[in-house]
Amino acid sequence: MKCPICGGELKKKVEKSIVKGFDVPTEFYRCESCEEELMTEDQFRKGMDKIIELKAKVLVSSVEGDYIKLPKELAKRLKGKYIELIPEEDRIVVIPK
């Protein structure tokens, strides 16, 4: 594939990006000449799907009570901290204290 900016060769890359506190593996193309970075629509969609997957953990019930399952990355950041949960119409906001 050719770079639309300089005509150089585009090389596929996969790097981790931090998006809203989550490590998201991101696939894109980088020009070997001018280092311009581009994503196809499919690459963008896959990245967005991964972000949604990390954020879309559900409220589950058990015999012991209700729990909120958090993504590992978020749980590591919040470990040992008190949090406030604010229920909204279509989401729950987590605020570290």
C-alpha positions in Angstrom: 0.0 0.0 0.0 1.3 3.5 -0.8 1.2 6.6 1.4 -1.4 9.2 0.1 0.9 12.0 1.5 4.3 11.2 0.0 3.9 7.9 -2.0 6.1 6.0 0.3 5.5 2.4 1.4 2.9 1.8 4.2 3.8 -0.9 6.8 1.2 -2.5 9.1 1.9 -1.9 12.8 0.3 -2.9 16.1 1.0 -0.8 19.2 -0.8 -0.3 22.5 -2.6 2.9 22.9 -4.0 4.2 26.2 -7.6 5.2 25.7 -9.6 6.4 28.7 -7.2 4.5 31.0 -7.3 1.2 29.1 -4.4 -0.4 27.1 -5.9 -1.0 23.7 -4.0 -2.9 21.0 -4.2 -0.6 18.0 -3.5 -1.7 14.4 -2.6 0.9 11.8 -0.3 1.7 8.9 2.8 3.9 9.2 4.7 5.3 6.2 8.3 4.2 6.1 9.2 7.6 4.5 7.3 10.4 6.2 6.0 8.4 9.2 2.4 9.4 8.6 0.0 7.1 10.4 -3.3 5.9 8.8 -6.1 3.5 9.8 -8.5 1.7 7.6 -12.2 1.8 8.5 -11.9 -1.9 9.6 -8.9 -1.2 11.8 -10.7 1.8 13.4 -13.9 -0.4 14.0 -11.8 -3.2 15.6 -10.2 -0.6 18.0 -13.5 0.8 18.9 -15.0 -2.7 19.5 -12.1 -3.4 21.9 -12.8 -0.2 23.8 -16.5 -1.0 24.1 -15.6 -4.6 25.2 -13.4 -3.3 28.0 -16.0 -0.7 29.2 -19.1 -2.9 28.8 -18.8 -5.1 31.9 -22.2 -5.8 33.5 -23.8 -5.7 36.9 -24.2 -9.3 38.1 -26.0 -10.7 41.1 -24.9 -13.5 43.4 -26.1 -15.1 46.7 -23.8 -12.8 48.6 -25.1 -9.6 47.0 -24.6 -7.4 43.9 -21.2 -6.9 42.4 -19.9 -4.8 39.6 -17.3 -6.5 37.4 -14.6 -4.1 36.3 -12.0 -4.5 33.6 -8.6 -5.6 35.0 -6.9 -2.4 33.9 -9.4 -0.3 35.8 -9.4 -2.6 38.9 -5.6 -2.2 39.1 -5.9 1.6 39.0 -8.6 1.6 41.7 -7.1 -1.0 44.0 -7.1 0.2 47.6 -9.2 3.3 46.8 -12.7 4.1 47.9 -15.0 4.8 45.0 -18.4 6.5 44.5 -20.9 4.9 42.1 -23.3 7.2 40.4 -26.1 5.4 38.5 -27.3 7.3 35.4 -29.9 6.4 32.9 -27.7 4.2 30.6 -24.4 3.8 32.7 -22.8 3.8 36.1 -20.1 6.5 36.7 -17.2 5.4 38.9 -15.5 8.2 40.8 -12.3 7.5 42.9 -12.2 9.2 46.3 
